[in-house]
Amino acid sequence: MKHLMKLGTLLAIASTLAATALAQTTFSFDENGNGFFSGVAVPGVLSPVDPSGGVAGPVLIYTLPAVVPPVTIGDAILLENAANTNISDVIRFWDQNRVIFYSDPEAGSGDADLADISGLPAQLLSNRVLIAETGVEGNNGANYTPLPGQPGGSTVAMNYQIISDVPEPGSVLLSTLGGGLFLLLRHRRQARRI
């Protein structure tokens, strides 16, 4: 009898751990093909054909790992901010657990991100949700946890961390170098005072 109780307790703990792990399923991705599913790299691929027919040109597609049950088809529409109706990006959840990232190319920008190449889809799917981006322009995105039946929803709890604008490496490098130079000069001034 004691063995059965121990076995039952172990099974309860194991199922709780498994449910907790599934409850924290996170997919983080950006408009340049950098994706991570619960910490494991899932790179996006630039496909020459849009499987959903949203645009005529190439699209950036991520495929969720096989451990994710089928997701609900639909569009997650990212708006510039809560007070704005300008569409920044469309994340299309499609069949075979494909996630298509469409982005509105910035006017005058010479270096387009992979999702910017063909722009936004001409028509949106009927199952859609509006999400306001957060963060400053050049480094913003959205955190989206769909309810059952919403685009990207599944039989497991999913969380999508969508990175809309990826900071350019040049600006990050310049900021880092500038900060380092500032600290070096400050250190040298303090050393002279001593």
PEHU-V609224 format. One record per residue. RES is the residue in three letters. PSI is psi in radians with two decimals (NA if undefined). OMEGA is omega as a letter, one per 20 degrees, with the letter a starting at -180 (none if undefined). Layout:
res=RES psi=PSI omega=OMEGA
res=RES psi=PSI omega=OMEGA
//
This chain:
res=MET psi=-0.72 omega=r
res=LYS psi=-0.66 omega=a
res=HIS psi=-0.69 omega=r
res=LEU psi=-0.67 omega=r
res=MET psi=-0.72 omega=r
res=LYS psi=-0.76 omega=r
res=LEU psi=-0.75 omega=r
res=GLY psi=-0.71 omega=r
res=THR psi=-0.78 omega=r
res=LEU psi=-0.73 omega=r
res=LEU psi=-0.68 omega=r
res=ALA psi=-0.75 omega=r
res=ILE psi=-0.78 omega=a
res=ALA psi=-0.74 omega=a
res=SER psi=-0.60 omega=r
res=THR psi=-0.78 omega=r
res=LEU psi=-0.73 omega=r
res=ALA psi=-0.73 omega=r
res=ALA psi=-0.68 omega=r
res=THR psi=-0.74 omega=r
res=ALA psi=-0.73 omega=r
res=LEU psi=-0.55 omega=a
res=ALA psi=-0.31 omega=a
res=GLN psi=0.63 omega=a
res=THR psi=1.98 omega=a
res=THR psi=2.34 omega=r
res=PHE psi=2.03 omega=a
res=SER psi=2.29 omega=a
res=PHE psi=2.75 omega=a
res=ASP psi=-3.10 omega=a
res=GLU psi=0.26 omega=r
res=ASN psi=0.25 omega=r
res=GLY psi=0.18 omega=r
res=ASN psi=1.92 omega=a
res=GLY psi=2.60 omega=r
res=PHE psi=2.25 omega=r
res=PHE psi=1.91 omega=a
res=SER psi=0.76 omega=r
res=GLY psi=-0.14 omega=a
res=VAL psi=2.35 omega=a
res=ALA psi=2.29 omega=r
res=VAL psi=1.51 omega=a
res=PRO psi=2.57 omega=r
res=GLY psi=2.74 omega=a
res=VAL psi=2.37 omega=r
res=LEU psi=1.92 omega=a
res=SER psi=2.36 omega=a
res=PRO psi=-0.33 omega=a
res=VAL psi=2.40 omega=r
res=ASP psi=1.98 omega=a
res=PRO psi=-0.38 omega=a
res=SER psi=-0.16 omega=a
res=GLY psi=0.28 omega=a
res=GLY psi=-0.68 omega=r
res=VAL psi=2.84 omega=a
res=ALA psi=-0.39 omega=a
res=GLY psi=-2.90 omega=a
res=PRO psi=2.67 omega=r
res=VAL psi=2.70 omega=r
res=LEU psi=2.13 omega=a
res=ILE psi=2.32 omega=r
res=TYR psi=2.55 omega=r
res=THR psi=2.08 omega=r
res=LEU psi=2.55 omega=r
res=PRO psi=2.75 omega=a
res=ALA psi=-0.33 omega=r
res=VAL psi=-0.26 omega=r
res=VAL psi=2.14 omega=r
res=PRO psi=2.82 omega=a
res=PRO psi=2.39 omega=r
res=VAL psi=2.72 omega=r
res=THR psi=2.29 omega=r
res=ILE psi=2.44 omega=r
res=GLY psi=3.13 omega=a
res=ASP psi=2.29 omega=r
res=ALA psi=2.03 omega=a
res=ILE psi=2.07 omega=r
res=LEU psi=2.19 omega=r
res=LEU psi=2.64 omega=a
res=GLU psi=-0.71 omega=r
res=ASN psi=3.08 omega=a
res=ALA psi=-0.50 omega=a
res=ALA psi=0.12 omega=a
res=ASN psi=2.62 omega=r
res=THR psi=0.10 omega=r
res=ASN psi=2.16 omega=r
res=ILE psi=2.19 omega=r
res=SER psi=-0.83 omega=a
res=ASP psi=2.74 omega=r
res=VAL psi=2.19 omega=r
res=ILE psi=1.96 omega=a
res=ARG psi=2.08 omega=r
res=PHE psi=2.13 omega=a
res=TRP psi=3.09 omega=a
res=ASP psi=2.85 omega=a
res=GLN psi=0.52 omega=r
res=ASN psi=0.65 omega=r
res=ARG psi=2.45 omega=r
res=VAL psi=2.03 omega=a
res=ILE psi=2.22 omega=a
res=PHE psi=1.96 omega=r
res=TYR psi=2.48 omega=r
res=SER psi=2.54 omega=r
res=ASP psi=2.05 omega=a
res=PRO psi=2.44 omega=r
res=GLU psi=2.32 omega=a
res=ALA psi=2.33 omega=r
res=GLY psi=-0.01 omega=r
res=SER psi=2.12 omega=a
res=GLY psi=-0.43 omega=a
res=ASP psi=1.67 omega=a
res=ALA psi=2.47 omega=r
res=ASP psi=2.84 omega=a
res=LEU psi=-0.67 omega=a
res=ALA psi=-0.27 omega=a
res=ASP psi=-0.29 omega=a
res=ILE psi=-0.84 omega=a
res=SER psi=-0.06 omega=r
res=GLY psi=-2.80 omega=a
res=LEU psi=2.70 omega=r
res=PRO psi=2.58 omega=a
res=ALA psi=-0.64 omega=r
res=GLN psi=2.50 omega=r
res=LEU psi=2.70 omega=r
res=LEU psi=2.73 omega=a
res=SER psi=-0.56 omega=r
res=ASN psi=1.87 omega=a
res=ARG psi=2.77 omega=r
res=VAL psi=2.48 omega=r
res=LEU psi=2.35 omega=a
res=ILE psi=2.24 omega=r
res=ALA psi=2.34 omega=r
res=GLU psi=2.68 omega=r
res=THR psi=2.75 omega=a
res=GLY psi=3.04 omega=a
res=VAL psi=2.68 omega=r
res=GLU psi=2.32 omega=a
res=GLY psi=-0.25 omega=r
res=ASN psi=1.16 omega=a
res=ASN psi=3.06 omega=a
res=GLY psi=-2.72 omega=a
res=ALA psi=2.68 omega=r
res=ASN psi=2.12 omega=a
res=TYR psi=2.15 omega=r
res=THR psi=1.78 omega=a
res=PRO psi=2.58 omega=r
res=LEU psi=2.85 omega=r
res=PRO psi=2.31 omega=r
res=GLY psi=-0.27 omega=r
res=GLN psi=2.78 omega=r
res=PRO psi=2.27 omega=r
res=GLY psi=-0.07 omega=r
res=GLY psi=2.73 omega=a
res=SER psi=-3.11 omega=r
res=THR psi=-0.19 omega=r
res=VAL psi=2.65 omega=r
res=ALA psi=2.15 omega=a
res=MET psi=2.55 omega=r
res=ASN psi=2.25 omega=a
res=TYR psi=2.15 omega=r
res=GLN psi=1.83 omega=a
res=ILE psi=2.10 omega=r
res=ILE psi=1.89 omega=a
res=SER psi=-0.89 omega=r
res=ASP psi=2.09 omega=r
res=VAL psi=2.19 omega=r
res=PRO psi=2.38 omega=a
res=GLU psi=2.42 omega=a
res=PRO psi=-0.61 omega=a
res=GLY psi=-0.77 omega=a
res=SER psi=-0.65 omega=r
res=VAL psi=-0.76 omega=r
res=LEU psi=-0.78 omega=r
res=LEU psi=-0.74 omega=r
res=SER psi=-0.74 omega=a
res=THR psi=-0.80 omega=r
res=LEU psi=-0.72 omega=r
res=GLY psi=-0.77 omega=r
res=GLY psi=-0.72 omega=r
res=GLY psi=-0.73 omega=r
res=LEU psi=-0.73 omega=r
res=PHE psi=-0.82 omega=a
res=LEU psi=-0.65 omega=r
res=LEU psi=-0.81 omega=r
res=LEU psi=-0.70 omega=r
res=ARG psi=-0.74 omega=r
res=HIS psi=-0.73 omega=a
res=ARG psi=-0.70 omega=r
res=ARG psi=-0.74 omega=r
res=GLN psi=-0.62 omega=a
res=ALA psi=-0.61 omega=r
res=ARG psi=-0.56 omega=a
res=ARG psi=-0.44 omega=a
res=ILE psi=NA omega=none
//
